[in-house]
């Protein structure tokens, strides 16, 4: 239990740091998250609803399909959606994640993957394998 709490805090603080560095966003409450366009807002809401319904893997697949189909100009906004999504998942209990066939390690892998996809792989890699 303590290890899971530690991992949750580490993941959250890393996402928070990247949101601050890349977007100048301090920690915000869920209802305060603002995206530049309606499409990003709707995607984020859909991902959250799917996750709430236990469809985490499907939501992640939808996110990756979206990321692969987007134009270059939207990449940073898509990264912001991705980071907020993984931070949202990270706030879920380990029991909920397990019941959905998901894990904190997959959250970490997902964050690393989207960071790499958007050109920030070195930044994600600076934290090593155990963050």
N, C-alpha and C positions, 0 to 999 in steps of 0.2 A: 504494500500500500504506500509506504513512504517513497519507494523508488518511483512509482507511478506519479505521485504528487511532484516529485523532483523533476521528472521528465516533462510533465505538464508545464511547470514553471519555466524550465529552460526553453522549451519550444515557444511558449508565449513571449518570453523576453526577446528571443531572437527575431521572431516575426515583428514584434514591436520596434526593435532596433532598425530592421530593414525598412519598415514603413516610415520611420523617422528619417533615415538616411536618404531614401529614394523619393519620398513623397512629402517630406516635412509634416508628417501626420503624427501627432502625439496620441497616446492611448485614448480611444474613444469608446463610448458605449455603443452597443449594437444599433440603437435607434439613431445614432449620430453619424453613422457611416454614410458618406456622400461620394457618389461617383460622378464622373464628368458627363456621362450620357445615360439616357434611359435604358439602352440595351444592356449596359454593364449592370445597372441596378436590377433589371429584370432577371438577368442571368444569375446574379448573386442570390436573389430571392428564391429562384427556382432551385438552385443548388442546396440552399438551406432547407427548403421544404422537402426535397428528396431525402436529405440526410435525416431530417426529423422522422420521416416515414421508414427509416432503416435502410434506405437505398443508397448507402454511402458509395459503394463501388460503382453503381450506375451514375451517380452524381459526378464522381471523379472522371468517369469515361466521357460524360457530357462536357465537362470542363476541358479535357484534352482534345476532344473533337473541335470544340470552339477555338481553342488556342491554335490548332493546326490550320484552321480555315480563315484566320484573321489576317488583315493587311498589316504591314509594318507600322503604320501610324498609330495603331491602337495597342501596340505591344505593352507599353507601360501601364495603361489602364487595365489591360488583361492581367498583368502581373499583380496589380493591386487587388483585383477581384480574387485571384488565386491565393494570395497571402491572407486576405480576410477569410476566405473559405476554410483554409487549413487551420487558421487560428480558431475559427468557429468549431471545427471538428475537434480540435484539441481541448476545447472546453467541455466536451462530452465525457461522461464517466467511462472508465475502462470497461466496465460491465456492458454498457450500451455499445461501445465500439466492438467488443468481442461478440455480442449477440448479432451484430451486423456483418460479422466476418471481416473486421478491420482492426487495425492496431496503431499504437503511437509510432511504431517504427515505420509504418506506411505513411503516416503524416509527415515524418521526417523525410522519407524518400520522396514524397510528393513535393515538398517544399524545395528540396535540392533539385529535383527535376525541373520545376518551373523556373527556378533561379537560373539554372544552366540554359534553359531554352531561351531566356530573355537576356543572355549575355552576362549574367552575374554568377557564373559557376565558381569562379575563384573566391568570391565573397562567401558563398555557401560553404566552400571547402575549407575555409580558414578555421571553421569551428570543429573540424575533424569528424571522426565517425561517431563519437559518443555524446553528441549534443542532443 
